[in-house]
Amino acid sequence: MLDTMIADLDKEIAVTEYEEKDAQKEYVQSMADSKAKRANDAKSVADKEAAKTDLEATLLASKEDQKKTEKKAMTKHKLLQEVHNDCDWLIQNYANRKKARADEVDSLTKAKAVLSGADQ
């Protein structure tokens, strides 16, 4: 019976040693996997930060371009408004200007006639 207990104890020790070796292998593999995952995560974070920096630079440049474009649009709008106002004024005063020109041509013709008669 003592021999049976010793044999059982030897078997139990062998199983425990095997399980410990197996657990140690799993632990080593788990640590290696964790190290690889941390490295990948660190690389991923670095890549994402670089991409974020690039996108922020692009955003800043786009905002500056937008401001410049808005300024140009405002300037062109003001110019267009001034041209529109000038055209409105010309259209409103066309009849008066036409009559004034006709009167001026008539006056010049009469003055020429008077001067031509004065020479003879």
Sequence and secondary structure as in RCSB ss.txt:
>XXXX:A:sequence
MLDTMIADLDKEIAVTEYEEKDAQKEYVQSMADSKAKRANDAKSVADKEAAKTDLEATLLASKEDQKKTEKKAMT
KHKLLQEVHNDCDWLIQNYANRKKARADEVDSLTKAKAVLSGADQ
>XXXX:A:secstr
 HHHHHHHHHHHHHHHHHHHHHHHHHHHHHHHHHHHHHHHHHHHHHHHHHHHHHHHHHHHHHHHHHHHHHHHHHH
HHHHHHHHHHHHHHHHHTHHHHHHHHHHHHHHHHHHHHHHHHHH 
